[in-house]
Amino acid sequence: QKLEGAVNELLRHQGTATCADESKYGQVHQCLAQDVGKHVQTLLDFFKFLFGEKSGRPACQMHVVDAGQVELLKLLIVADLPVQLLSQLPHFEFETRKDIMNLCCALLWSGWPHQVDNHVTEYLRGHPQVYNVLVEGFANEEVALHYGEVLRSCARHRHLVNALLESGLVFELVKYARSQSLEIASDAFHSLRKFVLGHKDVSASWIANNSDKFFKAYNELLRSGEYVAQRQAENLLADILLDMRFCRSMIIYVNDEHNLQIHMNLLKDASKVIMVQAFHVFKLFVANPQKSHKVHRILYNNRDKLIALLQTLCPTKSTKKAFAVDQLRVIGTLRDLQAPALPPCKVPSVDVCGSSSESWIESGTRGGA
């Protein structure tokens, strides 16, 4: 009863805190924020009891959640508490922000009883504005990491992954992954990675159906010239394209000559790490048995210089053996590459070994980094 009373009091204060009278709100804001923080802490203590503070295991593995507790959890959802708290997050002190973040993340654990889990996911699917709040939260450096943690908790649920992808906000995540703030950029990219790889059957279908728009936005990370952004982007891209569940997307990607140009440019990056990562994507263009004519032509016209460049690549010791096998196969395939079936247009061979930063050129179309 005390906990239920605390929830009702919290909801009453939330309603007051959103009062249109700005002057009055300013006078009572500190007091209201403290009350909200106190009640959130009470709720959080309840969740810690269910979850087990030290083990971190889901509730169902720690305690039997009785009907009254399930009803209380549903009350939080019916009262629209999570969205209200998240919307007001920037107005609270740091400790209260952290407690609200932990409270919302706890609701999104995958270990709740089935009826609670469904109630939470259906609630969030029915409140699409919460995704705007979470993603656009990356624009505010003070709360970006709190919102990012809740967003990644959403990525545990396939229905919420699908909802965010269908909303188009994944393109905003890609944008924030290029933020000037390293913390925000890294956190946004971490969230993007979770949504892409967390439920691959969902994301694979969406990426394949939106491949042109997605890869156009994603390639900007590869072209950014920022070491961290390029390294993270190459790493995730390799994870996507080398996974059979993303086969449709891989075929689309490796048959686009502009994508090939980007990775040929990255093969001569100043960073050896990025060069090696670029190789793991580049090898897919070479290994593709049904290359598009333009991709085939670029590889054929530049095969000698590409071979010379690939021979200089040196991986880390831990991957040296496997890398050497791939390296030999790619070089051998390039050596055996025949001229395209159709007469190639006269295209200048690009100096992949030179110091010039000039982009690769195909039939007058400029691409590359």
N, C-alpha and C positions, 0 to 999 in steps of 0.2 A: 504493500500500500504506500509506503514511503517513496519507493521508486516511481510508482505511478504518479504520485503527487508531484514529485520532482519533474517528471516529464511534462505534466500539465502546466506547471509553473514556468518551465522553460519555454513552452509554446506561447504562453501569455506574454512573456518578456520579449520573445521574438516578434510578436505582433506589435508590441509597443516600440521596439527598436526600429521598426520600419515606418514609423509614423512620419507623415508628410511635413510636420512642423519641425523644420530643421533647427531652429533656435532651441526649442524644448529638447529635441533629440541630443543636441550638443551638451546641454546641461546635465542630462541624466545618463549620457552614454557610458561614462566610466563605471557607474554603479550597475547599470544593466549588463555591461560586458562581464563584470565580476560575477554577477548572479548566473549568467549564462555559463560562464566557465565552471562555476561550482557544480551546477547540475550536469554539465557534460562530464565532469570528473566522476560524479556519482554513477552515471551510465557506464563510463569506461571501466570503473571498478567492477561493475556487474559483468561486463564482457571478459575482463581478466579472470574472474572467477570461473566462467564457463570455459574459457580457452585454456587456462593453466598458464600463468604468467611466465614460467620458466621454460616449459616444453614447447610452446608455440604451436601445439597440435590443434586441429579443428575441434570445435565444441563437442561434436558427437563422439569423439574419441576420449573426452575427459569426463563429462558428466552427462547424465540423462536429462535432456531438456524437457521439462514438464509442460503441460498444456497452458498453465498460467504464464510461464516464461515465453512460450511461443506467442501467446496473445499479446504480451507486452511488446515483443519485437514487431509484431504486426501493427500495433498502435503507433510505433515510431514511424512506420511507413505510411500508414493511413493519414497521419497528421502532417505529412510532407516535411518531416524534420530534416532528413539529409539534404534535400535541395535548398531548404531555407538556410541551414547552417553554412553550406558551401557557398551560397550566394553572398553571405555576410562575412565570409572569412577575412577579407582584408581589414575589417573594422575591429578585429579582436587583437589582443596581445599575443605574443609569440607562443606562450605556453598553452593558451586556449586554442590557438590555431593547430598546434600539434595534437592536442586531445581530440579536436574535431576530425582531424585527418585520421587518427587511429580509430576513432569510433566508426567512421565511414568505411575504412578498410576492413574492420572487423565484420561489418554487415555483409561484406563482399567475399568473405571466406567461403570456400567451396565445401566446407565440412558441416554446414548447418543441416538440420532436418529438411527433407525434400520440400515440405510445404512452405517453410521459411525462405529457402533458397529461391523457389519459384516466385514467391511474393516480392522479394527484393529485385530480381531480374525483370519481372513484369513492371514493377514500379518505375525502374530506371528506363526501360524501353518506352514507357508511356510519358516520360518527362525528358524529351530530347534536348531541352534547353540545358540540362545538366552537362551535356558534352561540350556545349559552347562555353559554359562556365569553366570547366576543367581545362579545355585546350587553350582558350583565350587567357586563362590564368598565367600562361607562360609569358605574357606581356608585362606582368607585374613581378619584378625580381624578388619582392618581399614574400610572396606566396607561391611562386612558381613551383618550387620543389614540393610543397604540400599538395598542390593540385596534381602534380606529376605522380606522386605516390598513390593517390586515389585513382587516377586514370589507369595506372598499371594494375590496380586491383580489379578494375572493370575487365581488364584483358583476360582474367581467369575464366570468364564466362563466354561461351561461344556466341550466345545471342547478343551480348553486349558488344562483342567484337564486330559482329555483322552490322549492328545498329550504327556504330561509329564509322565503319567503312562506308556504309550506304549514305551517311550524312555528308560525306565529302570532307569532313574535318581532318582526315588523314593528310590532306594537302597542306593544311595549316601546321600540322606537326612537322612536315618536311621543311616548311618555311622557318619554323622556330629552331630546327636543327642547324640552321645557318646563323643563329643569333651571334651578336658580337660578344655576348657573355658566354664564356666557356661552360659555366655551370648550367645555364639554361639550355644551351645547345646540346650538351651531353645528356641532360635529363630528358629533353624532348626526343632525342634520337633513341635513348633507352626505351622510352614509351613506344615509339614507332616500331622498334624491333619486337617488343612484346606483342603488339597487335598483328604484326606480320607473321611471326613464328609461333605464337601461342596456340592458335587453332588453325593449322595449315590448310585443312580442307575448306574452311570458310574464306581465308585470305587468298588462297590460290585461285579460287573461282572468281573472286572480286578483281584481283589484279589482272587475270587473263581477260576479263570483260572490260576492263578500263586501262588496258596496257599502254595505249598511246599517251593518255593524260598522265598516268602514274609515272611512267619512265621518263617522260619529258620533265616533270617536276623533280624526280629523283636524280636525274643526270646533272642537275644544277649543283648538287652536292659534290659530284665527281669533278665538276669543272671549277669549283670554288677557289682552288688554289690554297685552301686552308688544310694543313696537314691532318689535324684531328678529324675534320669532317670527311676528307677524302678517304682516310684510313678506315673509319667506321663504315662509310658508305660502301667501299669495296668489299669489306668483310661481310656485311649483310647481303650484298648483291650476290656474292659467291654462294652464301648459304641458301639463297633463294633458287638460283639457277642450277645448282648441283643437286637439288632435291627433286626427286621424280614427281612429287605431288605438284610441283610448279612447272611441269613439263610443257604445258601449253604456253606459259609465259616465257620460258627459256627459248622455245622455237621462235616465238615472235621477236624476242630481243636479239638473238644472234643472227637473224636475217635482215637486220637493219644496219645499213652501212654507216650511219651516223654514230650508232653505238660502237661499232668497230673502231671508228676514228678516235673516239674518246679513249678507248683502252690502248690503242697503238700509241697515242700521245703519253699516256700514263706509264707505258713501258720504258719511257726515257725520262721519267721523273727524277728529280734530284735525290729523292728518298729511295733507298734500296728496298725498304719495307713495302712501300707503295708499288714499286716495280714488280716485286714478287707477288703481291696481292693481285695486281692487274693481270699478271700472267695466268692466274687461276681462272679468270673470266675469259681472257683472250683465247685460251686453249679450246674453249667451247666453240668459238667461231671457226677455228681451224678443223676441229673434229667433226663438225656438222656435215653429214654426208649429202645433204640437200641444200647447199648454200644458194642464197639468192645470187643473181648474176652480178650485181654490183659488189657484194661482199667478196665473191670469188675473184672478181677482177682486181680489186684492191690488194687482196692477198697475193695474187699471182704477180702483179706488177712490182710488188715490194718484197717478194719472198727472199731474195738474196740478202738484203739489208736487215730484214727481220731475223733471218737465221743468224747473222753475225751478232745482232743485238741479243738474241736469246741465249747465245753461247756465253755471254758475259754475266748472266744472272746467277746469283749465288744465294741460296736460301739459308735459313738458320740450321744449326747442326741437328736439331731434333727432327726436322722434316727433310733433311738432305737426301736420304735414300729415295723416298717416294717422289720428291721433286725431280730428282735426276731421271727417274723413269718417265715421268710426264714430259720433261724437257726433251728427252731423246725422241719420244713419240711425236711431239709437235714439230720438232725440227725435221724429222723424217717425212712427215706428212707434207710439210711445206716444200721440201726438196722434190717430192714426187708429184706435186700439184701440177696438173695440166692446164693449158690455156682454156679460158671459158669457151663453151660450145659456140656461142655467138661471137662474131668479131668484136673485140673490145674497142671502145672509143679511145682516142689518143688522150691519155691522162698522164700528167707528169708524175714520175715516181717521187715519193716523198722521202726526204733524207731523215730517217728515224735515228740515225747515229750522230747527226750534226748538233750544233748547239742552238740552232735557230728554234724559236718557239712557234714558227709558222704552223697553222693548222693543216690537217690533212685535207686534200681537195679531191672531189669526185664529180666529174662532169659539170664543173663550174659551181658546185654547191659547197659552201664553206661549212665545216663542222669542226669537231675537236674540242680541245680544252680551252 
